Amino acid sequence: MRTLVIAALAFISTTSAALAQPTEDLASLSKDPSSTTHNTVETRKEKREEKREARRELRKLEGPAVSYQSKEQFAIDFGVLPDVTWSRTKYFDEATFEKDGQTTTAYYDIMNNLVGTTAVKTFSDVPVAGQHYIQKKYKDYTIEKVILFDDNEANETDMLLFGEPFDDADNYFVELQKDNKQIIVRVDSSGSVFYFTTLK
């Protein structure tokens, strides 16, 4: 009988020890549930950042000739237009053309997809909040030129203007001059103004 009681106690003790381990692990997790959530959020943020970095890396085009596929895609995007001037830069095939009385340039990436277009605009086209900010902050500067970048939202390739890359989004670029200094400020669609670059 004594052997049976000792065996039963040994069994209960072993079972309790075996069950205690997962309970301790669960207890440690339940003490700080935010650690799991925090790690999951951090992992998502890291993955998004990796995608953003991969997207930001503009890939150079090879060879001096404009891609036939870019020209074909242009015809799909804009129709068959007369007097389209094509050029190839380091990162884009560029098509400059007249549409609705306005000179526009379309930019095609290495995959022959439209990144966006640029068109010359006037300062009065810039969102009003941006106009007021520029007139106040840069009152000693002369407004030289305004360019609108119209993003193709279906393409995540970032754009390069004035030698500087930026996230693909609709933006106005305002060229300002004071004495021998020329700067570019970027104005987003809400009218927020950001320094962009200095021209040399």
Long-range contacts (C-beta under 8 A, 24 or more apart in sequence): 55-156, 55-157, 55-158, 56-158, 56-165, 56-167, 58-91, 58-109, 58-157, 58-158, 58-160, 58-165, 59-91, 59-109, 59-110, 60-90, 60-91, 60-110, 61-88, 61-89, 61-90, 61-91, 61-92, 61-93, 61-110, 63-88, 64-88, 66-93, 67-93, 67-108, 67-112, 69-112, 70-95, 70-108, 70-112, 71-95, 72-112, 73-108, 73-112, 73-113, 73-114, 74-106, 74-108, 74-114, 77-106, 77-114, 78-106, 91-160, 92-160, 107-159, 109-155, 109-157, 111-157, 113-152, 113-154, 113-155, 113-157, 114-152, 114-155, 115-151, 115-152, 115-155, 115-157, 115-159, 115-168, 116-149, 116-150, 116-151, 116-152, 116-155, 116-159, 116-168, 117-149, 117-150, 117-152, 118-147, 118-148, 118-149, 118-150, 118-161, 119-147, 119-148, 119-150, 120-145, 120-146, 120-147, 121-146, 121-147, 121-148, 121-172, 122-146, 123-174, 125-172, 126-172, 126-174, 126-187, 126-191, 127-172, 127-187, 127-188, 127-189, 127-190, 127-191, 128-191, 129-190, 129-191, 129-192, 130-172, 130-174, 130-187, 130-188, 130-191, 130-192, 130-193, 131-191, 133-191, 133-193, 134-174, 134-176, 134-185, 134-187, 134-193, 137-193, 138-176, 138-178, 138-185, 140-178, 141-176, 141-177, 141-178, 141-183, 142-176, 142-177, 142-178, 143-174, 143-175, 143-176, 144-175, 144-176, 144-177, 144-182, 145-174, 145-175, 146-172, 146-173, 146-174, 146-175, 147-172, 147-173, 147-175, 148-172, 148-173, 149-173, 162-196, 162-197, 162-199, 163-197, 164-196, 164-197, 166-196, 175-199
